[in-house]
Amino acid sequence: QLQLAESGGGLVQPGGSLMLSCAARGSVFSSNTVAWYRQRPGEQRDFVASDSEGNKNYADSVKGRFTIGRDSAKNMIYLQMNSLKPEDTAVYYCNVKKKRIGGSVADYWGQGTQVTVSS
């Protein structure tokens, strides 16, 4: 139904920047909530940022540093990451939630992209 693929991860020094991209195979509509999560080895997957019809929310740990965005024409989801810290090191996943007519919600995930912040 919908496939997501993240890219843009890599190794950066503290204070550096990265922009993560999530390419969607299938339609991501403006009414769909899109989000980014991250997960460290052996830990739970944590919320990072979301965009629900233009209403953007961020985890406290990334506010002012990360920005979530979309490009509907390209069917892409982005996460601009600035002022990166070592604690930002994680695998980052994009997520799309699609509402169904019957009221249920379908949840889609990408495979993740590794971000390592280290000097």
C-alpha positions as CSV (number, residue, x, y, z in Angstrom):
1,Q,0.0,0.0,0.0
2,L,2.7,2.4,1.0
3,Q,6.5,2.0,1.2
4,L,8.9,4.4,2.8
5,A,12.6,4.6,2.4
6,E,14.8,6.9,4.5
7,S,18.1,8.3,3.3
8,G,20.6,11.0,4.2
9,G,22.1,9.5,7.4
10,G,25.8,9.4,8.1
11,L,28.6,10.4,10.4
12,V,28.7,14.1,11.5
13,Q,30.6,16.0,14.1
14,P,28.8,17.6,17.0
15,G,27.3,20.9,15.9
16,G,26.9,19.7,12.4
17,S,23.8,19.3,10.3
18,L,22.1,16.6,8.3
19,M,18.9,16.4,6.3
20,L,17.1,13.1,6.2
21,S,14.8,12.3,3.4
22,C,12.0,9.8,3.3
23,A,10.7,8.8,-0.2
24,A,7.3,7.4,-0.4
25,R,6.1,4.8,-2.9
26,G,2.4,5.5,-2.8
27,S,0.5,8.7,-2.0
28,V,1.1,10.7,1.1
29,F,-1.7,13.2,1.4
30,S,-1.8,16.4,3.4
31,S,-4.3,14.8,5.7
32,N,-1.9,12.1,6.6
33,T,0.2,12.6,9.7
34,V,3.9,12.1,9.0
35,A,6.5,11.8,11.7
36,W,10.1,10.9,12.5
37,Y,11.2,8.5,15.2
38,R,14.6,7.4,16.4
39,Q,15.9,4.3,18.1
40,R,19.2,3.5,19.8
41,P,20.5,-0.1,20.1
42,G,18.7,-1.9,22.8
43,E,16.3,1.0,23.4
44,Q,12.7,1.8,22.5
45,R,11.8,3.8,19.4
46,D,11.2,7.4,20.5
47,F,9.2,10.2,18.9
48,V,11.2,13.0,17.3
49,A,8.8,15.1,15.2
50,S,5.5,15.1,13.5
51,D,3.4,17.1,11.0
52,S,-0.4,16.8,11.2
53,E,-1.9,19.0,8.5
54,G,0.7,21.7,9.1
55,N,0.6,21.3,12.9
56,K,4.2,20.4,13.8
57,N,5.3,18.9,17.1
58,Y,8.7,18.1,18.3
59,A,10.3,16.2,21.2
60,D,11.7,18.6,23.7
61,S,15.1,17.3,23.1
62,V,15.1,18.5,19.5
63,K,13.0,21.6,19.6
64,G,14.8,24.5,17.9
65,R,17.2,22.2,16.2
66,F,15.2,19.9,14.0
67,T,12.5,20.8,11.5
68,I,10.1,18.4,9.8
69,G,8.9,19.2,6.3
70,R,7.1,17.8,3.3
71,D,7.2,18.1,-0.4
72,S,3.9,16.9,-1.7
73,A,4.9,17.2,-5.3
74,K,7.8,14.9,-4.8
75,N,6.1,12.7,-2.3
76,M,8.9,13.2,0.2
77,I,9.2,13.8,3.9
78,Y,12.2,15.6,5.4
79,L,13.9,16.1,8.7
80,Q,16.4,18.9,8.8
81,M,18.7,18.3,11.8
82,N,20.9,21.1,13.0
83,S,23.3,21.6,15.9
84,L,23.6,17.8,16.2
85,K,24.6,16.3,19.5
86,P,26.1,12.9,20.3
87,E,22.9,12.0,22.0
88,D,21.1,12.4,18.6
89,T,23.0,9.3,17.5
90,A,20.3,6.7,16.5
91,V,18.6,5.0,13.6
92,Y,16.0,7.4,12.3
93,Y,12.7,6.2,10.9
94,C,10.0,8.0,9.0
95,N,6.4,7.2,9.7
96,V,3.1,7.8,8.0
97,K,-0.4,7.4,9.5
98,K,-3.3,7.0,7.2
99,K,-6.9,7.3,8.3
100,R,-9.3,4.7,6.9
101,I,-12.9,5.4,6.0
102,G,-14.0,3.0,8.8
103,G,-12.1,4.9,11.4
104,S,-9.0,2.7,11.7
105,V,-5.5,4.0,11.1
106,A,-2.8,2.4,9.0
107,D,0.8,2.8,10.2
108,Y,3.7,2.7,7.8
109,W,7.4,2.7,8.6
110,G,10.6,2.9,6.6
111,Q,13.7,0.8,7.2
112,G,15.6,3.5,8.9
113,T,18.8,5.4,8.3
114,Q,21.7,5.6,10.7
115,V,22.8,9.0,12.1
116,T,26.0,9.0,14.1
117,V,27.2,12.2,15.8
118,S,30.8,11.9,17.0
119,S,34.0,13.9,17.1
